[in-house]
């Protein structure tokens, strides 16, 4: 696509996106939402390490400079990607913003909704853990003040003290983040020191670990869904004890 330039020769920040090389009538105006959606799709397909403003602009069919009016730089782009991913929870019909059938049902739905987001975007999900939140004391993966507010209101509304609601929030987020980061790591996510992907080229020697060697087939099986359910049930059981105090 040729540069969209104004009369003074500068690149027009309102350059249109050409979809699939179609005719000008098929062009769609550039917007922050379109840029962020394209960025999430880029990471899903190619990984975070390959994402640059220039490459993203190429995917959209515009010069990188055209995007800076909507996303001033890479840091703002990454923050916007986190916002876009977390916002998918609002579109999930099974996730509630307030309890309808008790706090356990509310948390079950929320936990599974966040897991669906993580598994839909495994290569982008580590950004949810690493990007600065709206407030420094927010904990991933509930990165937005709106969702934290909904969580605390739900717990207090269901009879938890404010102190115990905060404790429930801490336990809930810790459980989710720990489990989901490990789960996305085996789906191609780069999570740095926590990356536990096995080396496909050579199996490690297990001579010094006879029980591991005996059980290595079982250890290699993926029971993520079952582990998620069991850990979540255990967490809710502990919260129930807090609720009865």
KATA-V206839 format. One record per residue. N is the residue number from 1. OMEGA is omega in whole degrees, -180 to 180 (none if undefined). D_LAST is the distance of its C-alpha to the last C-alpha in Angstrom with 2 decimals. Layout:
# KATA-V206839
N/OMEGA/D_LAST
N/OMEGA/D_LAST
This chain:
# KATA-V206839
1/178/65.37
2/-179/67.50
3/173/65.97
4/-173/65.26
5/177/67.12
6/-175/67.96
7/-179/71.44
8/175/70.99
9/179/70.14
10/-180/66.42
11/-178/63.83
12/180/62.37
13/179/58.58
14/180/58.61
15/-179/60.23
16/176/59.56
17/176/58.02
18/-178/60.48
19/175/58.81
20/178/60.57
21/-177/63.79
22/-178/64.45
23/-179/66.82
24/-180/66.04
25/-179/65.03
26/-179/62.07
27/-179/60.76
28/-178/57.31
29/178/56.49
30/179/54.39
31/178/50.93
32/-178/47.76
33/180/46.03
34/179/48.91
35/-178/48.95
36/178/45.24
37/178/45.43
38/179/48.45
39/177/46.72
40/178/43.80
41/179/46.39
42/-179/48.39
43/178/45.50
44/-174/44.60
45/-171/48.21
46/179/49.35
47/-177/46.41
48/-175/45.24
49/-178/47.82
50/-174/50.70
51/170/49.48
52/178/51.76
53/-179/52.77
54/-180/56.27
55/178/55.24
56/177/52.89
57/178/55.75
58/178/58.00
59/-179/55.61
60/-179/55.65
61/179/59.38
62/173/59.36
63/-180/59.98
64/-179/56.95
65/-178/58.06
66/-176/57.58
67/-171/53.80
68/176/53.28
69/-176/53.31
70/179/50.14
71/-170/48.56
72/-179/50.00
73/-176/49.45
74/-179/47.68
75/177/44.55
76/177/44.16
77/-179/44.91
78/176/42.09
79/179/39.59
80/177/40.87
81/178/40.47
82/179/36.75
83/-178/36.47
84/-179/38.47
85/-179/36.40
86/-179/33.00
87/178/34.56
88/178/35.20
89/-179/31.62
90/-179/32.71
91/-180/35.46
92/-175/33.33
93/-179/33.10
94/-180/30.07
95/-179/27.92
96/175/26.21
97/173/25.59
98/-176/22.92
99/172/20.94
100/-179/22.98
101/177/21.26
102/-175/17.62
103/-180/16.04
104/177/16.72
105/179/20.34
106/-178/20.58
107/175/19.61
108/-179/21.79
109/-179/24.66
110/-180/24.31
111/-180/24.18
112/177/27.19
113/178/28.98
114/178/28.76
115/178/29.94
116/177/32.83
117/-179/33.82
118/-178/33.76
119/175/35.88
120/-178/38.21
121/-174/38.89
122/-178/38.26
123/179/40.86
124/-173/39.53
125/178/35.78
126/175/35.84
127/179/36.84
128/-180/33.42
129/-169/32.07
130/-177/34.92
131/177/36.01
132/-179/34.87
133/178/32.21
134/176/32.48
135/-172/30.45
136/-177/30.26
137/175/26.48
138/-178/26.11
139/174/25.36
140/3/27.38
141/173/27.66
142/-170/26.21
143/-176/29.02
144/178/29.47
145/-179/27.87
146/-179/28.00
147/177/25.88
148/177/23.28
149/179/23.19
150/-180/22.85
151/-176/19.97
152/178/17.96
153/179/18.97
154/-177/17.95
155/179/14.37
156/179/14.03
157/179/15.99
158/173/13.69
159/176/10.72
160/171/9.41
161/178/9.80
162/178/13.10
163/-180/12.04
164/176/9.80
165/177/12.76
166/177/15.08
167/178/13.37
168/178/13.58
169/180/17.15
170/-179/18.07
171/-179/16.97
172/-178/18.61
173/179/21.79
174/178/22.16
175/-177/22.01
176/-176/24.47
177/-180/26.84
178/-178/27.16
179/-172/27.77
180/176/30.05
181/177/32.18
182/-178/32.98
183/180/33.70
184/-180/36.06
185/179/37.76
186/176/39.35
187/173/40.52
188/-180/42.67
189/175/40.36
190/180/41.31
191/172/38.22
192/-176/40.18
193/180/39.07
194/-178/36.50
195/-175/39.32
196/180/39.35
197/-177/42.11
198/176/44.39
199/-177/48.06
200/-174/50.00
201/-174/53.26
202/177/52.54
203/178/50.02
204/177/48.84
205/-179/50.14
206/-176/47.80
207/-178/50.07
208/-176/47.76
209/-172/44.73
210/-180/45.73
211/176/42.38
212/179/41.90
213/-179/45.47
214/-174/44.84
215/-171/41.79
216/178/42.84
217/178/43.46
218/180/39.98
219/-178/38.54
220/-179/40.56
221/-180/39.23
222/177/37.11
223/-174/33.85
224/-177/32.15
225/180/31.06
226/180/29.49
227/178/27.79
228/-180/26.41
229/-177/24.97
230/179/23.49
231/179/21.95
232/178/20.51
233/178/19.05
234/178/17.47
235/-180/16.03
236/176/14.60
237/179/13.12
238/178/11.32
239/178/10.14
240/177/8.97
241/177/6.65
242/-177/5.46
243/-177/5.63
244/-176/3.79
245/none/0.00
